[in-house]
């Protein structure tokens, strides 16, 4: 497991250490066990003698000041903190309780060895990075000890991944240096898998769109809005399932909404096809680049008592935790010819519970020309910004068909949300207002802030948007309705107004104080209400007849 | 003959239907696997956002990588840098990669070759195109002046490489310093056969899968600098105004 061991030599005797046991000083130099033993025997140590870190508190000490506890160097203060109870009586009690817990845990583990999977575990786990479906017992653990580095898939500098055979009483796997481990990893791509995904199937939602259509801005506004709206209006905490994985979306949100100088022009930089939004792994001889997922948990909280309740107490939140997984692919990934074995970055579309296609009217020649008659938005000017966006949707459709084996005769049975972006520019063409979010007070909770998703209003708006698209870009509507059985058209404005052109640099930016998103979270609210089973919604009126295509017109 | 690839954000790329970040020019006949590998080396994270007054001080990532091509490892000289706004009004970057034949590897080493006139390009203008192979030669140029503060550590870097070539060395620096001349000075202190063994990046953020990077110059205050301080490598911190930390 230790890829760097083979070339490591002892600092003192220069013996090649191979896979043998060794210690590493704070300078990163390795010491064989014999030389380390000699070093510890030097009391007091030389002034320039190397220092080593305590495996518990991380403090640096001379070798003779550290003890070896179960293979881990531990300083005296950590040893005494762990071994000397302040109150002997309470220590006795806590020891007894610990023994009882350990016995109970042992019973459960033994029972688990013979029986079914624990109820809280899924029978199949889906990796959010490479979309492998695997059994939970196949999950790897990430070694925690600083010396346990080297992984055949992630490279010689990554922490080692291993299938554990030893656990501590807390159920944590022990790595080769007896360090308890908590982080899990996929058995194929070796990238980390949040524990929530072992117990909850993720709702994958794919965002598709052309380069410069505003995907990153929409995602940032969407997640920022969801953090607030879901908590205030639905009593659901929308949080990061993995803060490290969500680092980029945090940066997006901070750029737009938590800027130190609200008057300074800001923008989210163009999404790259390499770098921080991707993980590169090695599968055999192939280097594969996988998009980093943005993972969020939706945790229902207790709600006030409903109108029908007589006791007036809060209801208990018994809805399960849900996990939502979003991706910010560069628009270039959706271009024809960009799906390859080394960059399979859009294969999440096959796993998605819903597909969101972002249509940017400012890149459509007809729409753009029409909007110029009443808008001075800089995105409408300049000659190089037009693109046939239906080709992106057609390419997405053919990839989904390819990944899922869907017959060309059949339509995809997952919903498609066609999000028409930059509605601050073209919204006046629509016979609908976007000034208020599509929410209504929940009649079950009068006098509270709790809400329903106004599905009826969104359906009506969808029909208006579809009519507008039919006027300007019928080819897009045709491509959408040829692909999916269920389609909704949703207008959205991630920023609520157009960007400003910075004359000296030619760049577009927006002042954070001017940002007022409109319907940025609406696509996800609709999805969670209509298909996610997470949010309450208004009931749609009964329909007289079923349309040929179930697009919401 | 060398292979070259130019990668940036453009309204139209060389590949049909491509726009945005894409290859705008490359040597004719380059295998698609090599094209994909070079494109994957084009990552760039600006320190200062586009549009800010400091955007021009974003560091240039000069790198020497060794990538497998067929059964051999071949040297790639890369220059990736921030280049103002693209056709959509958003900050962009420009990457130029040169994959060398062993016979083209000048004795001065990779940094010296990148400093040579006409080897690396900093901009691309024009229509997407296939390029003819061109002969590349490292030509000795006047050594750029090196500030007195920075004259000592290249020797330490070279010494560290001579002693343990497999052990990465980190240089933490402020982004306004151009480290390529210093790395070149360090390489000149190595014996000729070792000069092309040194892989490096003057703006290292993350190790590309399957590659090595012996000298990793990381900008102070970035996650890469924090990782460097905790890594098991030789460390030179130019921001602490002190030479080797250990």
Interface residues (C-beta under 8 A of the other chain):
Chain A: X4 X7 X24 X26 X27 X28 X146 X154 X155 X157 X211 X212 X255 X265 X266 X267 X269 X270 X272 X273 X274 X275 X276 X280 X281 X282 X287 X288 X289 X330 X331 X332 X335 X336 X337 X338 X340 X342 X343 X378 X379 X382 X384 X385 X387 X391 X499 X501 X502 X505 X506 X507 X508 X509
Chain B: X9 X11 X15 X16 X17 X18 X19 X20 X21 X22 X33 X36 X37 X39 X40 X41 X42 X43 X44 X45 X46 X49 X50 X51 X55 X84 X85 X86 X87 X88 X89 X90 X91 X92 X166 X167 X205 X206 X207 X208 X209 X210 X231 X232 X233 X246
